[in-house]
Amino acid sequence: MIRQTGAVTTDEPLQCSAKGCRADARWALRWNNPKIHDSDRRKIWLACDEHRDHLTDFLSRRGFLRDTVPVDEIG
């Protein structure tokens, strides 16, 4: 589980945020919606290798994606 601050709150394996995917997460996509979030706030979606491009594209098209880092860098 991820808090909105980005702190990992469990020792359970992190899973991809793509709908229906249960694969281990490899990437953390940090984003915010500038219309409703402060500029320094980051939300996190987790992605496996297979869904990284799809989730990145979804967030990028909306202007929400801020950066992407390996999942081991968020803990």
Sequence and secondary structure as in RCSB ss.txt:
>XXXX:A:sequence
MIRQTGAVTTDEPLQCSAKGCRADARWALRWNNPKIHDSDRRKIWLACDEHRDHLTDFLSRRGFLRDTVPVDEIG
>XXXX:A:secstr
 B TT  B  SS  B  STT  SB  EEEEE  TTTS TT  EEEEE TTTHHHHHHHHHHTT EEEEEEGGG  
